[in-house]
Amino acid sequence: MFIKLIANVNGTTVEKTFDSVKSLKENYLSMTMAHEIETVILMNGSDQEQYNRALAVLVGHEEEDKLIGLAYLCETFSSLEELYNSLGDTSGLHCEEYIQNNDENLENMLSGKSVADIIKTALMGDYRWSDDFVRLDGYANLESTNYLPYEVDFSDMYDRYFEENEIDDVEWSAMVRVTKDGEFLEAKQFEVYALFYNDAYELAKEEALEYIEDEIGEDVDFTIEMELKGK
């Protein structure tokens, strides 16, 4: 997978693509202040747009972590199907409603219906015998497809993946500057590993507090500047 980023750069619309945390940093985060994001499109598969089903996500600058998460998923999975299959919990997702389109499953799905009802269920729905997957739609009519609509579930899949997996292989550099009574004392750099900014910041803060307690003492202030290094 890869992501197409449509941004406004000093009044000019620019399209950029990235497929990893590293390329996201190079293409976007390194020049954050110059960019106003308009649209992010998650592309499923080929870089030839006509072969893709795209998920458009409108984002703002404050959702930088959302972009980092998207970049990580693109680096980790080659398709939305792979992402779906990696989840431990798919309950309640739209794609879970589909089953293999075969005689046994159709008999179970339509068990108890009269011949007339079965014919109506097929004719009133969107059903093709040759398709791979089938479900009953909201009107209890048959709906079939060869391609499961993973993009419909993407927001839930995104949330569930990061709830189920703690990502600790993305590097951040944390520059800690220590002051006392407004005067600069020293700077200390730490490397921490987490995917999202807030998690990385908390790890850096723990490192900073431990260092200050051991090496400097009390009654000091400090600031932390975070920089994403990537995988």
C-alpha positions in Angstrom: 0.0 0.0 0.0 1.0 3.6 -0.3 -0.5 7.0 0.6 -1.1 9.9 -1.7 -0.9 13.2 0.2 -2.5 16.2 -1.4 -1.2 19.4 0.3 -1.1 23.1 -0.1 2.4 24.3 -0.1 2.7 28.1 0.0 -0.4 28.4 -2.2 0.5 25.6 -4.6 -1.3 22.2 -4.6 1.2 19.4 -4.4 0.8 15.6 -4.5 3.2 13.5 -2.6 3.3 9.8 -1.9 4.8 7.7 0.9 4.8 4.1 1.9 6.8 4.1 5.1 7.5 6.1 8.2 10.8 7.1 6.8 9.4 8.4 3.5 6.6 10.2 5.4 9.3 12.0 7.4 11.2 12.9 4.2 8.2 14.0 2.2 6.0 15.7 4.9 7.2 16.0 8.5 10.5 17.5 7.6 8.7 20.5 6.2 5.6 20.5 8.4 5.3 24.3 8.7 5.1 24.8 5.0 2.3 22.3 4.4 -1.4 22.6 4.9 -2.8 19.1 4.3 -6.0 19.0 2.2 -6.5 15.3 1.6 -4.9 12.0 2.3 -5.8 9.0 0.1 -4.9 5.5 1.2 -4.3 3.5 -2.0 -4.9 -0.2 -2.0 -2.4 -2.0 -4.1 -0.9 -0.8 -7.4 0.5 2.7 -7.9 -1.6 2.9 -11.0 -4.6 4.7 -9.8 -7.1 3.0 -12.1 -6.4 -0.3 -10.3 -6.9 1.1 -6.9 -9.9 1.5 -4.6 -9.0 4.6 -2.5 -10.0 5.7 0.9 -10.0 9.4 1.3 -9.3 10.8 4.7 -9.5 14.5 5.4 -6.9 15.5 8.0 -5.5 18.6 9.7 -2.1 19.4 10.9 -3.1 18.5 14.4 -3.5 14.9 13.3 0.1 14.3 12.6 0.0 11.0 14.6 -2.8 9.8 12.2 -0.3 10.2 9.3 2.4 8.4 11.2 0.0 5.5 11.8 -1.0 5.4 8.1 2.6 5.4 7.1 3.3 2.5 9.4 0.4 0.4 8.1 1.6 1.0 4.5 5.0 -0.1 5.4 3.8 -3.2 7.2 1.0 -4.4 4.9 0.7 -4.7 1.1 -3.1 -4.5 1.1 -6.1 -3.7 3.3 -6.9 -7.4 3.2 -3.6 -8.2 4.9 -4.4 -5.6 7.6 -7.9 -7.1 8.1 -6.5 -10.7 8.4 -4.0 -9.5 11.0 -6.6 -8.4 13.4 -7.4 -10.6 16.4 -10.9 -9.2 16.7 -13.0 -8.6 13.5 -16.4 -8.8 15.2 -18.9 -6.2 14.1 -16.9 -5.2 11.0 -18.7 -4.9 7.7 -16.5 -7.4 5.9 -17.2 -10.1 8.5 -20.8 -10.3 7.1 -19.5 -11.8 3.9 -19.0 -15.6 3.5 -17.8 -17.8 0.7 -20.4 -18.0 -2.1 -21.0 -21.7 -2.4 -23.9 -24.2 -2.2 -23.5 -25.2 1.4 -23.3 -21.6 2.7 -26.3 -20.5 0.5 -28.4 -23.4 1.8 -27.6 -22.5 5.4 -28.2 -18.8 4.8 -31.6 -19.4 3.0 -32.7 -22.3 5.2 -36.5 -22.2 5.9 -37.3 -19.8 3.1 -39.8 -20.8 0.4 -38.8 -21.1 -3.2 -40.6 -17.8 -4.0 -38.8 -16.0 -1.2 -35.4 -17.4 -2.4 -36.0 -16.2 -5.9 -37.1 -12.8 -4.6 -34.1 -12.6 -2.3 -31.8 -13.1 -5.4 -33.7 -10.9 -7.8 -34.2 -8.0 -5.4 -30.6 -8.0 -4.3 -27.3 -7.6 -6.1 -26.3 -11.2 -6.6 -24.2 -13.1 -9.1 -23.6 -16.8 -9.0 -20.0 -16.4 -10.1 -18.9 -14.0 -7.4 -16.7 -15.2 -4.6 -18.4 -13.8 -1.5 -22.0 -13.3 -0.5 -24.0 -11.8 2.4 -27.6 -10.7 3.2 -27.9 -7.0 3.0 -30.0 -4.7 5.2 -33.1 -5.8 3.4 -32.3 -9.5 3.8 -31.6 -9.8 0.0 -28.5 -11.5 -1.4 -25.5 -9.3 -2.2 -22.4 -10.7 -3.8 -19.0 -9.5 -4.7 -15.5 -10.6 -5.8 -13.8 -7.9 -3.7 -14.5 -7.4 -0.1 -15.0 -3.7 0.7 -12.2 -3.5 3.3 -12.1 0.3 2.8 -15.5 0.6 4.5 -14.0 -0.9 7.7 -10.7 1.0 7.5 -11.2 3.5 10.4 -12.2 0.6 12.7 -9.4 -1.6 11.4 -6.9 1.3 12.0 -8.0 1.7 15.6 -8.2 -2.0 16.4 -4.7 -2.7 15.0 -3.0 -0.2 17.2 -5.1 -1.3 20.2 -4.0 -4.8 19.7 -0.3 -4.1 18.9 2.2 -2.0 20.8 4.7 -0.6 18.2 8.2 0.0 19.6 10.4 -0.1 16.5 10.1 3.5 15.4 12.8 5.8 16.7 12.4 9.3 18.0 15.2 11.7 19.0 14.4 13.7 22.2 16.5 16.8 23.0 16.0 17.8 26.6 17.1 21.3 27.6 17.5 21.9 31.4 17.2 25.4 32.9 17.3 26.8 36.4 15.8 30.2 37.3 15.6 31.0 33.6 19.3 30.2 32.9 20.4 27.3 30.6 22.2 24.5 32.4 22.7 21.7 29.8 21.2 19.7 27.0 20.8 16.0 26.9 19.7 13.8 24.0 17.8 10.6 24.3 16.6 8.0 21.8 13.2 6.5 22.5 11.1 3.9 20.5 7.4 4.2 20.0 5.1 4.9 17.1 3.1 7.9 18.2 4.2 11.2 19.4 2.5 11.2 22.8 3.8 7.7 23.6 7.3 8.8 22.6 7.1 12.0 24.6 6.1 10.2 27.7 9.1 7.8 27.4 11.4 10.8 26.8 9.9 12.5 29.9 10.6 9.5 32.0 14.2 9.4 30.8 14.6 13.1 31.4 13.3 13.0 35.0 15.5 10.0 35.8 18.6 11.8 34.4 17.8 15.0 36.2 17.2 13.2 39.5 20.5 11.3 39.2 22.8 13.9 37.7 21.4 17.4 38.3 19.1 17.6 41.3 15.9 19.3 42.2 14.4 22.8 41.4 15.1 22.8 37.7 12.9 23.1 34.6 13.2 21.3 31.3 11.7 21.3 27.8 11.7 18.4 25.3 11.9 18.7 21.6 10.9 15.5 19.7 12.1 14.5 16.2 10.8 11.5 14.3 13.7 9.4 13.0 11.6 6.6 11.6 12.4 2.9 11.2 
